[in-house]
Amino acid sequence: MLVTKLFLPAMIERDEGHIVNISSVSAYFPMLVNPDYSATKGGVVMFTESLRLDLKSMNSKVNLTVVCPYIIATAMTAGMPEENLRLPVLIADQVADEVIMGVRENKELMLLPRTKLNIGLFLRNVLPARVNDILGEGTRKIREKRAREFVNLRGKRTE
């Protein structure tokens, strides 16, 4: 957000530019064991959405994209058990290519991978929360165990 605030005045003055903020799918589908992470990623989404409204009210041509990827294969996720993940881990270069395409298409929100997460977000917003909880209950215990194992691998407390 600080970088956005540093560059935004010049973009507004030129009336052009594109800001890309990287969040996470956990902004919409919260993570087990690590609510702080999900909350901060949700904050990035809301910051971007609020800023978009501000710029729209100014008739600015500065565009914004918020990218919410699933797990990306990076040093941070190395060693994460993958056998019970709901989706395949994303490759960083492919995510970068998707982001470039999203900027060219002026996408406001990008959930990656696109199709599966867009359907999931649609269902999450249409169905009552209790139905979503029931649908997620089938894999909750497995995901919770794997998430705790991963947190333990990273040397963090799980309490």
N, C-alpha and C positions, 0 to 999 in steps of 0.2 A: 504494500500500500504506500509505503514511503517513496518508492521509486515512481509509482504512478503520480503521486503528488508533486514530485520534483519535475517531471516531464510534462505534465498536463497543461500548465499555464502556456507554455510555448506552443503546444498543439492547438489549444483553443485560439491563441492569437493567430496562428496560421490557418485555422479552421480546417485542419486535416490531421490524419494520424490514426493509428489503430493500437489500442492497448489490449494485451492478452494477459489475463490472470489465470494462473494454474491453481486449481482447487483439487478436488478428489470426488470420486463417486460417493465417498462416505459422507459428503455434505447432504446427500439425499437418502442414502442407505447406511445408517450409522453402523460403526464398527463395534464389535464386542470388545470388552476389556479396556478400550481406550477412548472414552467419551470426549476427552479434551481434544483429540485429533479431529474427530467428527465435528465438534463445535467450532474449531478454528477454520476448518474447510467450509463449513456453512457460512461463517463470517466473510470469507473471501467471495462467496457467491452473492451474499447480500450487499457487500461493498460495491461489487461490480454492477449489480442491478440498480442500486441507489444512484450510483454515478451515472449510469445510462439515463435514468430519469432526469437527473440534473442537466446533463448535456442536451437531452431532447428538449427540455424547457427553454434552453438557450438557442435552439435551432442550430446546434453545432453539428459539423460533419465529422467530428471525431467519433470513431467507432470502438466498440468494446466486444471482446469475446472472453467468456469464462469457460475454461476447459476442465472437465471433471472425468479424469481417466480412472479406470480400474487399476489394479496393481500393475506397476511397471517393473520390469526386471532391471534393478539397479543395485548398487552396493547396499542400500538400506534394506532391500528385500531379499538379499542373498541368504540362503539357508531356510527360507520360509517353506514349510511343507506345502506342496502343491496338490497332493492327491485329492483333497476334499474341497478345493476351491470351486466356486460356482462357474467361473469363466477362466479361460486360459490367461496366463500372465502376458501382459503386453510388452512388445519390444520397443525400446526408446526411440530408435530411428523411425519406426512406423508411426509412433505417436507424433513425432516431430513433423512427418509428412502430412498427417491428418490435420495438425494445427495449421500448417501453411495453407492447406486447401480450405480450411474453415475460415481463415482470414480473407482469402481471396473471394470466398462466397459470402463474406460478412455475416457469419453465423454468430448469434448472440450467446448461445449455450451449446457446448459440445460434450455429450456423454460418450465415452469411449470404452468398449466398442459400441458403435452407434446403435445398431438394430436392437440387440438384446436389452441394453440399458434403457433405451427409449421406451420399449414396451413395458419394462419393469417400472419406470417412472410414471407412465400413464396409468398402470394398474394401481400403483401406490396412491396416486391422486384421486382415482375414481372409487376405489373400494374403501369401505370403512377401515379404520385403523385396526380394529379387532380381527377383521378378515385377513389383513396383511400379517398380523401377528401369528394367526393360525397357520397360514401358508408357510411362514418362515420357521415355525416350530419344528417341522420335520428334520431340518438340518441344524437346528440351533445347538444342540449338545455337541455334535461333531465339530461345528465351527468354533464353538466356545473352547473346546479342548485344544484345537489346533492353534487358536489365537493365544491361549495361555502358554502353550509350548513355545510359540514363536517369541512371545514377550520374555519368557525365561531364557531363551537362547540369546536374546539381545542384552541380558543382564539387568533387566528392569524389574521392579517390584510388580506383582500381579494383584495386590490388595486394593 
